[in-house]
Amino acid sequence: MSFWQRFLDRFSLYDLIIIAMMSALGIAVKPIIVPLSHIITGALFIPGGAVAGGFYMLWLVLGFGITGKRGTMTLIGLIQAILVMATGMVGSQGVMSLLSYTAPGLLADLGLLLIGHRVCCLPCSFLAGALCNIAGTAMVNFIYYRLPAIPLALSLSTAALSGGLGGLIAFKIVQRLWKFQKRDWQSSKDDAG
């Protein structure tokens, strides 16, 4: 049995549908959010993705929060890379998209594995979002910009804050989903009784 088959066998059909949806939503919002962020970041000479990343990296954190399965964020990033390359989306880095889209999920998955969390609280959700956006910003800098030290530090700091805020939003959405799920479970239990 191959590594990928063993890896994918850990996910249920429901999990895979959630992963596909989060991947598509992350790609769909990017062309809308990035141009808006350029209005803010243009004068600061930092990449727009450092600010906008918090809004499209939240889908990785949200996916992991819903499935609760390790590797979810990496898989969402990988699927996003494949979608971007297959559709020829504007801003695609070609084959380097595999690195720039997968690295955020991989770093966040490893970060949460090291601290033993699963998007279960505000601090780990903030950390997951921050790690996603730091990795994404660092990869884009490596591929395209090659910023000097001070603008790079500003860019990565902005990415950490923006990504962390996206992680917090994702956690709040996950909390709401847990409440709805608990209420539906309680309602069905009352109806059966």
Beta strands, then each sheet from edge to edge (+ up, - down):
end
